Every structure is written in structure tokens, then in C-alpha cells.
Amino acid sequence: MTMMTVLLLLAGVGLAGLAAGYFLRWIIALGSKGSMELKVKQMELDAKEKAQKIIEEAEKEAEKEAKERLAEIKREEEELHKEKQRLLQKEEKLDAKQAAIDNDVEALKQKVEEIKDIRMRAEELVKKREEELSKVSQMSVDEAKEELLAQVEKDYEESLMQRIQKLKVAGREVMERKAREILTSAIHRMGNAMPADVISTKLELPSDDVKGKIIGKEGRNIKAFEHASGVDIIIDDTPNTITISSFDPIRRQIAKTALETLIADGRIQPAKIEEALKKSAERISEIIKEAGEKAVFEANVNSLPPEIIHLLGKLHFRTSYGQNVLRHSVEMAHIAGIIAEEVGADPHIARAGALVHDIGKAVDHEVQGTHVEIGIRILRKFNVDERIIKAMQSHHEEYPYETPESYIVQVADAISGGRPGARKDTIEQYIQRLEDLEAIANRQSGVDKSYAISAGRELRVFVNPKEMSDIEAYKLAGKIAKEIEKEMSYPGEIKVNVIRETRSIEYAR
């Protein structure tokens, strides 16, 4: 076999293999194509089934929604039908009412016409009667009317006067009975005991030996104390007791507190006395503040400025005819509030006016004028409500009554001060005489302070040594004595003691 033959055989084998491979590939391709077509057909079938299910579900949902919508439309149609029926019924009722109103209007028109006709006939009858009366009496209508009224007045004058008088008496009795009920109620509710202050204070001592310390060597301590405090120290045979006497309750209280401090300290000497009196005055100032705040709280008056409250506290140590002025004012405030509520006035204004009605007495020994005038000036200075001022200014009838509360404050003052046992005239007159004594001295130029002591038998006057010489002090004593003789009435005699004292103080450091 030649090479050519081999090559040809190999070429033939190769062509046969190539043909077989191509045929095999074609067979495989046909198999794959058939498989793909099957898959595509299966997918088409699956898609059709899903689409059919979706369509069926959509149809069911649409059918359900259509049913619900139809039911809703049916309900709305029923409601519209019902509303239409209601409107028809309303229209029928309105038509019926309108028909009734039309009938009433027609009836009223007929009545109006009838009334007009009756009025015209009545006027014609009255006119005819007046004409006939004028012909008979020869008088005009006005003259006849005046004659008739005059006759009626004459015939019934006595009866009318009796009736008017009876009504006046009955009205007065009713008002008086009501007033008595209101005042009796106020008095019963506030008729508490009112302790009266006196002009002296007892001080209990730890032992009778303390009296000697208070007196001091040759009376030096007691003289210095009386000199600085303006009170009388009465030391008698009563064991373990001394008496502090002064018409001024604040001065008396300061002296008492200072003496208690000195006794507790044990060192009683002129230098300590002045220091104790100074501290005591500061303590009394605190007591005054506390008393004012307590009074405002008790009276339920919360609109007053602090300055007014402080002045009210001073009234804690002031008496009027033996009656404590602050307690009297608080009692008045309660009474005024009760009456105001009963008669329909303003209870707050009535209580406030009653509480401050005597505020001027806190400084009337320092300022000229009646305590009412001083009180008005003080209240206006601190911008107190003008209604409160009007309520308090008339309690002594110095000013006209401008408001219902002013009457109430005056009545409350009379109730509180006029009830039995509330006041003592003799004490008030005695204190007023001592205040007048000090006032005469204090108005002199160059006078620092003055004290009426020894039950008003001595007036002790302290002058400024820089403004007054010894000769001028001597002349001042005579001048004051003459003015006392001229202006005051008093039994016995009054000693005028003018003191001019120079002090020189240095400190060793």
C-alpha cells in the first residue's frame, strides 16, 4: 500500500468522522430543540393557569365589591328616601302652621278693626258726655278735672294723712327692729371682756435687797433711772415689789424691761442704766411691730402698708378712757365687719376703716391737731385706699358721712366704747392732763424732751445746753409755769424743773 493510498484512506476516514460528528451534533441539536419547546409549552400552560386563577380571583373580588357597593347604594337610597319623607312631613307641618298663622292674622285684623270701631264710638261718647257736662256745669274739661281732684283731695285728705302716718310708723318700727337685731347680734358675738390698763406697773423683785441696789448710794441710781426714763420709781414697804409709775404706757414698759435687765445683770449703775434703757427701747419697738401684725391678722385686713401696721402696734400701749386702743380697734373691726355683711356694705372697707380709726392717737402727742385729722394725713401720706379714709373720718362726726361704711364705723365705735365697763373717764382725763403738761413744755424752743412725773405734780424739762444758757433755762422755767397757769386747771401746784446738763465723753484706748 502506497503512501497515497494511506493518505486517501485517512482522508476518507476523516471525512466520515466529520460527517458522523456533524450528524451526531444535528441529532443532539434536534433533541435540545425538542426539550426547549416542551419547556416553553409547559411554561405557557403554567402561565395560562396562573392567569386563569388571577382572572377568577379578580372576578370574585370585583363581584364582592360590586355587591358591597350595590348594598351601600341601596342604603343611601333608603336614607335619601327617608329624608325625603321627613322633608315632606315638615313641609306639610309648615303648611299647616302657615295656614293657622294666616287664620290668626285674619282674626287679629278683624279684632283690630273691631277695637278701632269701639274706640271711635267710645271717644264719641266721651266727647258727647264732656259737651253735656260743660253745658250743665258751665266749665271746661280742665276746670272740671281740677274741681274733681280738689274735691277728692278734700274728702280724703284726713284719711290719706292717717294712712301715710301709719306707713311711716310701721316702716320705722320695722327698721328699728331690724337695726336692733343686727346690733344685738354684733354685740353678742363680740361682747368679750376688755381689760383696762392702769397708770402704774408692779415689778416683782427676786429679794428685798435688790431695792437697795436700785436706789444706789445717796439715791444716785434711782435718780439716774428716773432722769433717763421719765418715769417715777415708787419704793414702799411692800416686800419684793416696786412700782413704776407713768401716764405713758410705752415709757412705762421700756422702764420695766430695762429694770428687769439690770436686776438680772446685777450691775445697777448710771452707765448701765442708759445702756439698758436703749436696749429696752429696741425691744419695745419689736413688740410694737409684732402687736401691729397680730392686730392686722386678727382683724383680717391685709391691704395696709408696713408703716401703718407699725403705728397700729404703738396703740398696743395706748389707752382711751382706760380701754386699750388697739384691742378696741380690733374689736371694732370685727363688729363693723358683722354689721357690713348684714346691711350689704363692703365688709373689708368697714373692717379696715374701724381698725385704723384711731391711728392718729399713735402720734397725737407729737403732732398738732385732733387724732382724726392726724389719722387722715397719715393714711393719705402712705396712699391708703380713699374709701378706708372716708370710712374712718366720721367716727366722731367731725366730717360728713360719705359712705355706708362711715356710718358702720361710727356705730361700731359706739358699741365697743359704750358698753358697760369698757372705759373709765377719770383715768382718761388724768392722762390727758399729763399729756397737756408735756405738750406745753415740748413746744418751747431749745427743749429736747420733757416728762410729767409724780402724778402730774412735777414737770421735768430737759434742754439742749448748746442752744440755751443757764439764765435762759431759768427764764424758761418761769415761762412754762405761767403758760400752765394760763391754759390748765389743776388742784394744788405743779413743779417745773428745767434741767440743763453738759456731758463730756472721751475714750481711753
C-alpha positions as CSV (number, residue, x, y, z in Angstrom):
1,M,0.0,0.0,0.0
2,T,1.3,3.3,-1.0
3,M,1.5,6.5,0.9
4,M,-1.0,8.0,-1.3
5,T,-3.4,5.2,-0.6
6,V,-2.8,5.7,3.1
7,L,-3.4,9.4,2.8
8,L,-6.6,8.8,0.9
9,L,-7.8,6.3,3.4
10,L,-7.0,8.7,6.2
11,A,-8.8,11.5,4.4
12,G,-11.8,9.3,3.8
13,V,-11.8,8.3,7.5
14,G,-11.6,11.9,8.5
15,L,-14.4,12.9,6.2
16,A,-16.5,10.1,7.6
17,G,-15.7,11.1,11.1
18,L,-16.6,14.7,10.3
19,A,-19.8,13.6,8.7
20,A,-20.6,11.4,11.7
21,G,-19.8,14.2,14.1
22,Y,-22.0,16.7,12.2
23,F,-24.8,14.2,12.1
24,L,-24.5,13.5,15.8
25,R,-24.4,17.2,16.6
26,W,-27.5,17.6,14.4
27,I,-29.3,14.8,16.3
28,I,-28.3,16.4,19.6
29,A,-29.5,19.8,18.4
30,L,-32.8,18.3,17.4
31,G,-33.1,16.7,20.8
32,S,-32.3,20.0,22.6
33,K,-34.7,21.9,20.4
34,G,-37.5,19.4,21.3
35,S,-36.7,19.8,25.0
36,M,-36.8,23.6,24.8
37,E,-40.1,23.6,23.0
38,L,-41.5,21.3,25.7
39,K,-40.3,23.6,28.4
40,V,-41.8,26.6,26.6
41,K,-45.1,24.9,26.2
42,Q,-45.1,23.9,29.8
43,M,-44.4,27.5,30.8
44,E,-47.2,28.6,28.6
45,L,-49.5,26.2,30.2
46,D,-48.4,27.3,33.7
47,A,-48.8,31.0,32.7
48,K,-52.3,30.3,31.4
49,E,-53.3,28.5,34.6
50,K,-52.0,31.4,36.7
51,A,-53.7,33.9,34.5
52,Q,-56.9,32.0,34.7
53,K,-56.6,31.8,38.5
54,I,-55.9,35.6,38.7
55,I,-58.8,36.3,36.4
56,E,-61.1,34.1,38.5
57,E,-59.9,35.8,41.8
58,A,-60.3,39.2,40.2
59,E,-63.8,38.4,39.1
60,K,-64.7,37.1,42.5
61,E,-63.2,40.3,44.2
62,A,-65.0,42.5,41.6
63,E,-68.2,40.7,42.2
64,K,-67.8,41.0,46.0
65,E,-67.0,44.8,45.7
66,A,-69.9,45.3,43.3
67,K,-72.2,43.6,45.8
68,E,-71.0,45.8,48.7
69,R,-71.2,48.9,46.5
70,L,-74.7,47.9,45.5
71,A,-75.7,47.4,49.1
72,E,-74.2,50.8,50.1
73,I,-76.0,52.5,47.2
74,K,-79.2,50.8,48.4
75,R,-78.7,52.1,51.9
76,E,-78.0,55.6,50.7
77,E,-81.2,55.4,48.5
78,E,-83.2,54.2,51.6
79,E,-81.8,57.1,53.7
80,L,-82.5,59.6,50.9
81,H,-86.0,58.2,50.7
82,K,-86.4,58.6,54.5
83,E,-85.0,62.1,54.4
84,K,-87.4,62.9,51.5
85,Q,-90.2,61.6,53.6
86,R,-89.2,63.7,56.6
87,L,-88.9,66.8,54.5
88,L,-92.3,66.2,53.0
89,Q,-93.7,65.8,56.5
90,K,-92.0,69.1,57.6
91,E,-93.4,70.8,54.6
92,E,-96.8,69.6,55.4
93,K,-96.5,70.7,59.0
94,L,-95.1,74.1,57.9
95,D,-98.0,74.5,55.5
96,A,-100.4,73.7,58.3
97,K,-98.7,76.2,60.6
98,Q,-98.7,78.8,57.9
99,A,-102.4,78.2,57.4
100,A,-103.0,78.6,61.1
101,I,-100.9,81.8,61.2
102,D,-102.8,83.2,58.3
103,N,-106.1,82.4,60.1
104,D,-104.8,84.1,63.2
105,V,-103.6,87.1,61.3
106,E,-107.0,87.4,59.7
107,A,-108.7,87.1,63.1
108,L,-106.4,89.7,64.6
109,K,-107.1,92.1,61.7
110,Q,-110.8,91.6,62.4
111,K,-110.3,92.3,66.1
112,V,-108.2,95.4,65.4
113,E,-110.9,96.7,63.2
114,E,-113.4,95.9,65.9
115,I,-111.2,97.7,68.5
116,K,-110.8,100.7,66.3
117,D,-114.6,100.9,65.9
118,I,-115.2,100.5,69.6
119,R,-112.5,103.2,70.4
120,M,-114.1,105.6,67.9
121,R,-117.5,105.0,69.4
122,A,-116.1,105.5,73.0
123,E,-114.3,108.7,72.0
124,E,-117.6,110.0,70.5
125,L,-119.4,109.0,73.7
126,V,-116.8,110.7,75.9
127,K,-116.9,113.8,73.7
128,K,-120.7,113.9,73.9
129,R,-120.5,113.5,77.7
130,E,-117.9,116.2,78.1
131,E,-120.0,118.5,76.0
132,E,-123.1,117.7,78.1
133,L,-121.2,118.2,81.4
134,S,-119.8,121.5,80.1
135,K,-123.3,122.7,79.2
136,V,-124.6,121.7,82.6
137,S,-121.7,123.0,84.7
138,Q,-120.6,125.9,82.5
139,M,-117.0,124.7,83.0
140,S,-114.3,123.5,80.6
141,V,-112.9,120.0,80.8
142,D,-109.7,121.1,82.5
143,E,-111.7,123.2,85.0
144,A,-113.9,120.2,85.7
145,K,-110.9,117.9,86.2
146,E,-109.3,120.4,88.7
147,E,-112.6,120.7,90.6
148,L,-113.0,116.9,90.8
149,L,-109.4,116.4,92.0
150,A,-109.8,119.2,94.6
151,Q,-113.0,117.6,95.9
152,V,-111.4,114.2,96.2
153,E,-108.3,115.6,97.9
154,K,-110.5,117.5,100.4
155,D,-112.8,114.5,101.1
156,Y,-109.9,112.0,101.6
157,E,-107.2,114.3,103.0
158,E,-107.5,113.1,106.5
159,S,-107.7,109.5,105.5
160,L,-104.6,109.8,103.3
161,M,-102.6,111.6,106.1
162,Q,-103.6,108.8,108.5
163,R,-102.5,106.2,106.1
164,I,-99.2,107.9,105.3
165,Q,-98.5,108.3,109.1
166,K,-99.3,104.7,109.7
167,L,-97.0,103.6,106.9
168,K,-94.2,105.8,108.4
169,V,-94.7,104.4,111.9
170,A,-94.8,100.8,110.6
171,G,-91.7,101.4,108.4
172,R,-89.8,103.0,111.3
173,E,-90.7,100.1,113.6
174,V,-89.5,97.6,111.1
175,M,-86.2,99.4,110.5
176,E,-85.7,99.9,114.2
177,R,-86.4,96.2,114.9
178,K,-84.0,95.1,112.2
179,A,-81.3,97.5,113.4
180,R,-81.7,96.2,117.0
181,E,-81.4,92.7,115.7
182,I,-78.2,93.5,113.8
183,L,-76.6,95.4,116.7
184,T,-77.7,92.8,119.3
185,S,-76.1,90.1,117.1
186,A,-72.9,92.0,116.8
187,I,-72.7,92.8,120.5
188,H,-73.4,89.2,121.5
189,R,-70.7,87.9,119.1
190,M,-68.1,90.4,120.2
191,G,-69.0,91.2,123.8
192,N,-65.8,89.9,125.2
193,A,-64.1,91.3,128.2
194,M,-61.8,94.3,127.6
195,P,-59.1,94.7,130.2
196,A,-58.3,98.3,131.1
197,D,-54.7,99.4,131.5
198,V,-53.6,101.4,134.6
199,I,-51.0,104.1,135.0
200,S,-48.6,102.1,137.1
201,T,-46.8,98.7,136.8
202,K,-45.8,96.4,139.6
203,L,-42.4,94.8,139.3
204,E,-41.6,91.7,141.3
205,L,-38.1,91.6,142.8
206,P,-36.1,88.4,143.5
207,S,-35.4,89.7,147.0
208,D,-35.9,92.8,149.1
209,D,-32.1,93.5,149.0
210,V,-32.4,94.5,145.3
211,K,-34.3,97.6,146.4
212,G,-31.0,99.0,147.8
213,K,-29.2,98.4,144.6
214,I,-31.9,100.2,142.7
215,I,-31.7,103.2,145.0
216,G,-27.9,103.3,145.0
217,K,-25.6,105.3,147.1
218,E,-27.4,108.5,148.2
219,G,-30.2,107.7,145.6
220,R,-27.8,108.0,142.7
221,N,-29.1,105.0,140.7
222,I,-32.8,105.7,141.1
223,K,-32.3,109.4,140.2
224,A,-30.4,108.5,137.1
225,F,-33.0,105.9,136.1
226,E,-35.9,108.4,136.6
227,H,-33.9,111.1,134.8
228,A,-33.2,108.9,131.8
229,S,-36.6,107.1,131.6
230,G,-39.1,109.8,132.5
231,V,-40.9,107.5,135.0
232,D,-41.4,107.5,138.8
233,I,-40.0,104.6,140.8
234,I,-42.0,104.1,143.9
235,I,-40.3,102.0,146.6
236,D,-42.6,101.4,149.6
237,D,-42.9,98.8,152.3
238,T,-44.4,96.2,150.1
239,P,-42.0,93.3,150.2
240,N,-40.2,92.2,147.0
241,T,-42.1,94.8,144.9
242,I,-41.6,98.2,143.4
243,T,-44.0,100.3,141.4
244,I,-43.2,102.0,138.0
245,S,-45.5,105.0,137.5
246,S,-46.0,106.9,134.3
247,F,-49.0,108.0,132.3
248,D,-47.2,107.0,129.1
249,P,-47.5,103.2,128.7
250,I,-44.6,102.9,126.2
251,R,-42.3,104.8,128.6
252,R,-43.5,102.6,131.5
253,Q,-42.9,99.4,129.6
254,I,-39.4,100.4,128.5
255,A,-38.6,101.2,132.1
256,K,-39.9,97.9,133.3
257,T,-38.0,95.9,130.7
258,A,-34.8,97.9,131.4
259,L,-35.1,97.3,135.2
260,E,-35.6,93.6,134.7
261,T,-32.5,93.5,132.5
262,L,-30.5,95.4,135.2
263,I,-31.7,93.2,138.0
264,A,-30.8,90.1,136.1
265,D,-27.3,91.5,135.3
266,G,-26.8,92.6,138.9
267,R,-24.8,95.7,137.9
268,I,-27.0,98.7,138.5
269,Q,-25.2,102.0,137.8
270,P,-25.8,105.1,135.7
271,A,-23.8,103.9,132.7
272,K,-25.6,100.5,132.7
273,I,-28.9,102.2,133.2
274,E,-28.6,104.2,129.9
275,E,-27.5,101.1,128.0
276,A,-30.3,99.0,129.4
277,L,-32.9,101.7,128.5
278,K,-31.6,101.9,125.0
279,K,-31.8,98.1,124.5
280,S,-35.2,98.0,126.1
281,A,-36.5,100.7,123.7
282,E,-35.3,98.5,120.8
283,R,-37.1,95.5,122.3
284,I,-40.3,97.5,122.7
285,S,-40.0,98.6,119.1
286,E,-40.1,94.9,118.1
287,I,-43.1,94.3,120.4
288,I,-44.9,97.2,118.7
289,K,-44.2,95.6,115.3
290,E,-45.5,92.2,116.4
291,A,-48.6,93.8,118.0
292,G,-49.4,95.6,114.8
293,E,-49.0,92.5,112.7
294,K,-51.1,90.5,115.1
295,A,-53.9,93.1,115.1
296,V,-54.0,93.2,111.3
297,F,-54.2,89.4,111.1
298,E,-57.0,89.2,113.7
299,A,-59.0,91.9,112.0
300,N,-58.5,90.2,108.6
301,V,-57.2,93.4,107.0
302,N,-54.4,92.6,104.6
303,S,-54.1,95.8,102.5
304,L,-52.3,98.1,104.9
305,P,-48.7,99.3,104.3
306,P,-46.0,98.4,106.8
307,E,-45.8,101.9,108.2
308,I,-49.4,101.9,109.1
309,I,-49.0,98.5,110.8
310,H,-46.2,99.8,112.9
311,L,-48.3,102.8,114.0
312,L,-51.1,100.4,114.9
313,G,-48.6,98.5,117.1
314,K,-48.0,101.6,119.1
315,L,-51.7,101.7,120.0
316,H,-51.0,98.4,122.0
317,F,-49.5,100.7,124.7
318,R,-52.2,103.4,124.4
319,T,-55.4,103.6,126.3
320,S,-58.6,105.6,125.8
321,Y,-60.6,106.1,129.0
322,G,-58.8,103.1,130.4
323,Q,-59.6,101.0,127.3
324,N,-56.7,99.6,125.3
325,V,-56.9,101.4,122.0
326,L,-55.5,98.5,119.8
327,R,-57.8,95.9,121.3
328,H,-60.7,98.4,121.0
329,S,-59.8,98.9,117.3
330,V,-59.6,95.1,116.6
331,E,-63.0,94.6,118.4
332,M,-64.4,97.5,116.3
333,A,-63.2,95.8,113.1
334,H,-65.0,92.6,113.9
335,I,-68.2,94.4,114.8
336,A,-68.0,96.6,111.7
337,G,-67.5,93.5,109.5
338,I,-70.5,91.8,111.0
339,I,-72.8,94.8,110.5
340,A,-71.5,95.4,106.9
341,E,-72.3,91.9,106.0
342,E,-75.8,92.2,107.4
343,V,-76.7,95.5,105.6
344,G,-74.9,94.8,102.3
345,A,-72.0,97.2,102.7
346,D,-68.3,96.3,101.9
347,P,-67.0,94.3,104.9
348,H,-63.3,94.8,104.0
349,I,-63.6,98.6,103.9
350,A,-65.7,98.6,107.1
351,R,-63.1,96.4,108.9
352,A,-60.1,98.4,107.7
353,G,-61.8,101.8,108.5
354,A,-62.6,100.6,112.0
355,L,-59.1,99.2,112.6
356,V,-57.3,102.5,111.6
357,H,-59.9,104.9,113.0
358,D,-57.7,105.9,116.0
359,I,-54.3,105.7,114.1
360,G,-53.7,109.4,114.9
361,K,-53.5,108.6,118.6
362,A,-50.2,106.9,118.0
363,V,-48.6,110.2,117.3
364,D,-51.0,112.9,118.6
365,H,-48.6,113.8,121.4
366,E,-46.0,114.7,118.7
367,V,-48.2,116.3,116.0
368,Q,-50.7,119.2,116.2
369,G,-54.4,118.5,115.5
370,T,-57.1,116.1,116.6
371,H,-56.4,112.4,116.3
372,V,-58.9,112.2,113.4
373,E,-57.1,114.9,111.4
374,I,-53.7,113.4,112.1
375,G,-55.0,110.0,111.1
376,I,-56.3,111.2,107.8
377,R,-53.0,112.9,107.0
378,I,-51.1,109.7,107.9
379,L,-53.3,107.4,105.8
380,R,-53.1,109.7,102.8
381,K,-49.3,110.0,103.2
382,F,-49.0,106.2,102.8
383,N,-51.6,106.0,99.9
384,V,-54.2,104.1,101.8
385,D,-57.4,103.5,99.9
386,E,-59.6,106.6,99.9
387,R,-62.7,104.5,100.8
388,I,-61.0,103.4,104.0
389,I,-60.2,107.1,104.9
390,K,-63.9,108.1,104.3
391,A,-65.0,105.2,106.4
392,M,-62.8,106.2,109.4
393,Q,-63.0,110.0,109.3
394,S,-66.6,110.4,110.5
395,H,-66.5,108.3,113.7
396,H,-66.5,111.5,115.9
397,E,-68.8,113.3,113.4
398,E,-66.0,115.8,112.6
399,Y,-66.6,115.0,108.9
400,P,-69.8,114.3,107.0
401,Y,-70.9,110.7,106.4
402,E,-70.0,110.0,102.8
403,T,-70.3,106.2,102.5
404,P,-72.4,103.4,104.2
405,E,-69.1,102.2,105.8
406,S,-68.6,105.5,107.6
407,Y,-71.9,105.0,109.4
408,I,-70.9,101.5,110.3
409,V,-67.5,102.5,111.8
410,Q,-69.2,105.2,113.9
411,V,-71.8,102.6,115.2
412,A,-69.0,100.1,115.9
413,D,-67.1,102.7,117.8
414,A,-70.2,103.5,119.9
415,I,-70.8,99.8,120.6
416,S,-67.2,98.9,121.6
417,G,-66.6,102.0,123.7
418,G,-70.1,102.5,125.1
419,R,-70.7,99.1,126.6
420,P,-70.6,98.9,130.4
421,G,-67.2,98.6,131.9
422,A,-65.3,99.3,128.7
423,R,-64.0,102.7,129.7
424,K,-63.1,104.9,132.7
425,D,-63.5,108.6,132.2
426,T,-61.3,109.7,135.2
427,I,-58.2,107.9,134.0
428,E,-58.5,109.4,130.5
429,Q,-58.9,112.9,131.9
430,Y,-55.9,112.4,134.2
431,I,-53.7,111.1,131.3
432,Q,-54.9,114.0,129.1
433,R,-53.8,116.5,131.7
434,L,-50.3,114.9,131.8
435,E,-50.1,115.0,128.0
436,D,-51.1,118.6,128.0
437,L,-48.3,119.4,130.5
438,E,-45.7,117.8,128.3
439,A,-47.1,119.5,125.2
440,I,-46.7,122.9,126.8
441,A,-43.0,122.2,127.5
442,N,-42.2,120.5,124.2
443,R,-43.4,123.4,122.1
444,Q,-40.8,125.7,123.6
445,S,-37.7,126.3,121.6
446,G,-34.5,124.6,122.9
447,V,-36.4,121.8,124.7
448,D,-35.1,118.2,123.9
449,K,-37.7,116.3,125.9
450,S,-40.0,116.6,128.9
451,Y,-41.6,114.2,131.4
452,A,-44.7,114.7,133.6
453,I,-44.0,112.8,136.7
454,S,-45.2,112.4,140.3
455,A,-48.8,112.1,139.3
456,G,-48.6,115.4,137.4
457,R,-47.2,117.3,140.3
458,E,-43.8,117.8,138.6
459,L,-42.8,118.6,135.0
460,R,-39.2,117.7,134.3
461,V,-37.8,119.5,131.2
462,F,-34.5,118.7,129.6
463,V,-33.0,121.5,127.3
464,N,-30.2,121.4,124.8
465,P,-27.1,123.1,126.6
466,K,-25.8,124.3,123.2
467,E,-28.9,126.2,122.4
468,M,-29.7,127.6,125.9
469,S,-27.7,129.2,128.7
470,D,-28.3,128.8,132.4
471,I,-30.1,132.1,132.6
472,E,-32.3,131.2,129.6
473,A,-33.1,127.9,131.3
474,Y,-34.2,129.8,134.4
475,K,-36.4,132.1,132.4
476,L,-37.8,129.1,130.5
477,A,-39.0,127.5,133.8
478,G,-40.9,130.7,134.7
479,K,-42.4,130.9,131.1
480,I,-43.6,127.3,131.2
481,A,-45.1,127.8,134.7
482,K,-47.1,130.9,133.5
483,E,-48.4,129.0,130.4
484,I,-49.5,126.1,132.6
485,E,-51.4,128.5,134.9
486,K,-53.0,130.2,131.9
487,E,-54.0,127.1,130.0
488,M,-54.8,124.4,132.5
489,S,-57.0,123.7,135.5
490,Y,-55.4,121.6,138.3
491,P,-55.5,121.2,142.0
492,G,-52.6,122.2,144.2
493,E,-49.3,123.2,142.4
494,I,-47.0,121.9,139.7
495,K,-43.3,122.0,140.0
496,V,-41.5,122.9,136.7
497,N,-37.9,121.5,136.8
498,V,-35.8,122.7,133.9
499,I,-32.5,120.7,133.6
500,R,-29.6,121.9,131.6
501,E,-26.8,119.3,131.6
502,T,-23.5,119.2,129.8
503,R,-21.7,115.9,129.2
504,S,-18.1,115.4,128.0
505,I,-17.2,112.0,126.8
506,E,-13.8,110.7,125.8
507,Y,-12.4,107.2,125.3
508,A,-9.1,105.8,126.6
509,R,-7.7,103.3,124.0
